[in-house]
Amino acid sequence: MRFSDLLSMSVNNLRRRKLRTFLTVLGVLIGTASIVVMVSLGIGFNQLTMEQIASYGSLTEISVYSDAGQGPGDNGKEPSYMTDDVIKQMEHLDHVTGVSPILEMNVLMKQGIYQGNINLMGVSQSYLKNIPLKEGRLPEPGKKEIEMVIGNMVARNFSNPKSNVDYYDDPSNVPDIDFMNRPLFVIFDVDAYYQTQSGGESDDKTPVKPPKKYLLSASGLVEGSGEEYNNYSYSVYVDIDALKTQLKQIFKKKPIPGQPTTKKGKPYNYFIYNQAFVQVDDMSNVSAVQKAITDMGYQASSNMEWLEQSQKQAQMVQALLGGIGAVSLFVAAIGIANTMMMSIYERTKEIGILKVLGCDMNNIRNMFLLESGFIGFMGGVTGIIFSYGVSLLINKLLAGRLMTDMPGDLSRIPPWLSITAIGFAVFVGMAAGFFPALRAMKLSPLAAIRND
């Protein structure tokens, strides 16, 4: 007997018992939809967590810090400073695609009546390319003049020194500073500036000279409003090579603020970095690279640490939700088995006639397996359609209320989940019909024909 004949007979047998078939398919529909919706909630929660963590910074980026102090320790040995040589060692680690040293310092910026203590960060061109811009462009490489990329919340760090208005905690009342069209006065030697303001003196009792102001322009603004925080919101970014050149011209042989000095108080003849960002080729390799960096004697952290913890929690939630849904599908499998057993009792004489006519036992078994598998297939397909509807309702009605701090769809059904759910429903259907099919094979032909 051909497969098409078996399929035709199976479908016709199901059509003869429409109500029973409908109720059995309905049970599979509910079971499939329960599993899919429950698993989709776990997937959605996991992806929402990943998106939220990624919004704070790249998932393939490692932040490296040096735990060295501002100079040699009590034992006279050099601490583990992060220098250009160390940066080159990190670049040669496996799976590392780039390393951006960070030269960070505090400067004073002024425009009009406003001034603010700003965190100025010298970074590499590869790091600058990761900064999303709302307006303008990135600093051009190779230029001696410093061009600034201003964070979208930097304006909140400015204030009018003659008033007591706090702009930092009131985002609706931000100083009117035009970063793109007006240059800013920047003071690099902040300590000298405040000493002159208070009439301070240097170590040799001579009055401190007011530090020079430098006029710098902004080339771009970081994407986002004054209330939308991201990883680049509160700092000003410049090309690290341009910043090095500027600092050497300003301080010459004097110690640069924020840079360690020798035991005699003299500056080193090389720059020492506060921090570095290491780019890794894939998320799966971040933990291994992070361990290699800590073995070098430096502190390292990444968003993958938080993500791995969140994923473990999400997997537990997903397994729990999937287990709840699986109970419904198990109940549906019992319904399929019951339907197939009833079908065998009702069709005993038909089975006997098929055996007397010489029908192969395997064909009889396959006919019943096809029937149960077809019930699983119909229940799986309709269950997936129903799941998409439930998922849409969850995302429209519940997600906005329950996940106000994590915008996005709470329930997500990827294509692989739909295909797997249909395949699993067919498997459950055929598994439920397996033992009834074996019973049909074992029926005695003569007893079956005599059966009323």
C-alpha positions, 0 to 999 in steps of 0.5 A: 500500500502506497503512502498516499493511500495510507494518508488518504485513509487516515484523513478520511477516518478522522473526518468521519469523527469530526467532533472527537477529532476536533476535541483532540486537536483542541487539546494539542492546540492548548498544550502546544500554545502553552509551551510556546507562550511560556518559552517565548516569555523566557526568551523575551526576558532573556533578550530584554536583559541582554538588550538592557545590558548592551545599552550600557556598553558593548557585550564584547568590550572589557574594561581594564584598570590598573590597581597601582597608586600614584607612585612607587610603593613603600618597597620602592618597586614600580607598581603595575602601571598601564603603559604603551608596552602593556597595551601592546601585550594586550593586543597580542592576546588571543581573540583580541581585535583592538585595545584602546588606552584611556587617558583621563583627566579632570578639566574646567570648561567655561562658556559665558556665565557657566562653568563645569568640572568635566571628565575629559577622556583621550581615546583611540580612533577605534574607540571613537567609532563606537560612539553614536552621534546625534550631530556633527562628526568624529575628530579627524585622526592626525590633527594636532588641534583637539576636537571634542565629542560632547556627551548628551548629559555633559551640560548638566555638569555646568553651573553658574558659580554666582547662583545656587541653582543645581542643574544636575538633578533637574534635567528640565532646567539645563544651562543654555550651552551651545556646544556646536556653534560656540567654542569653550574655554578649557583649563587643564591645570585645575589645581593651579586655577583654584589656588589662584582663586583662593590666593594660594602660593607654590612651595617656594612661597611665590604666588601661583600664576593663573593657568592658561585658558585654551579655546577648544571646539566640539566636532560632535554630540553624543546621541540622546537627549538630556535625560537618556543615559548611555555609556557616553553621556557624562564625558567629553571624548577627544583623540588620545594622540592630540591630547598627549601633544597638547598636554606635553606643550602645556606642562612641559617638564612639570607633572601632569595632573592625574599622572603618577610621579617618581619618588622624588616627585618628578614626572615619568617620560611616558604616559600612564593610562588610568584605564583601557578598553579591550575589544574581543571578537565574540561574546563567547571569548570575553571570559577567557580574555578577561581571565588572561588580563587579570593574570597579567596583574590588572583588574578587568570587568565586562558586561558579560559578567552581569549577562551570564548571571542574568542568563542563568536566572532566565534559563531557570525561569524558562525551564520552569515555564516550559515545564508548566506548558509541557503538562498541558501537552502531556494531557493532550497526549493522553487525549490522543491515545484515548482517541486512537484506542476508541478508534480501534474498538470502533474499527475492529471489523475493518482491521480484520477485513484488511488482514484477511485481504492480506494487508501488511501488518506494518501498513495497519500500524502506519495508518494509525500512526499517521492518524495520530501524527496528523492530529498532532500536526493540526494541533501544532499548527493551530497552536502556533497561530494561537500562540502568536495571537496570545504573544501579541496581546501580552506585548500590547497589553501587559509588557508596557505595564510590567516592564516600564524600565525595559522597553521591548517585547516581553514575549518573543517567538523565534522561527526555530521555536515555531518549527520545533513546536510543530515537530514536537507536537507531531512526535507527541501525537505519534508517540501517543498513538504507538501503543494503540497501533501495536494493539491494532496489529495484534488483533486476530483477523477471525476475531475481528471479523466476528466482532459486532 
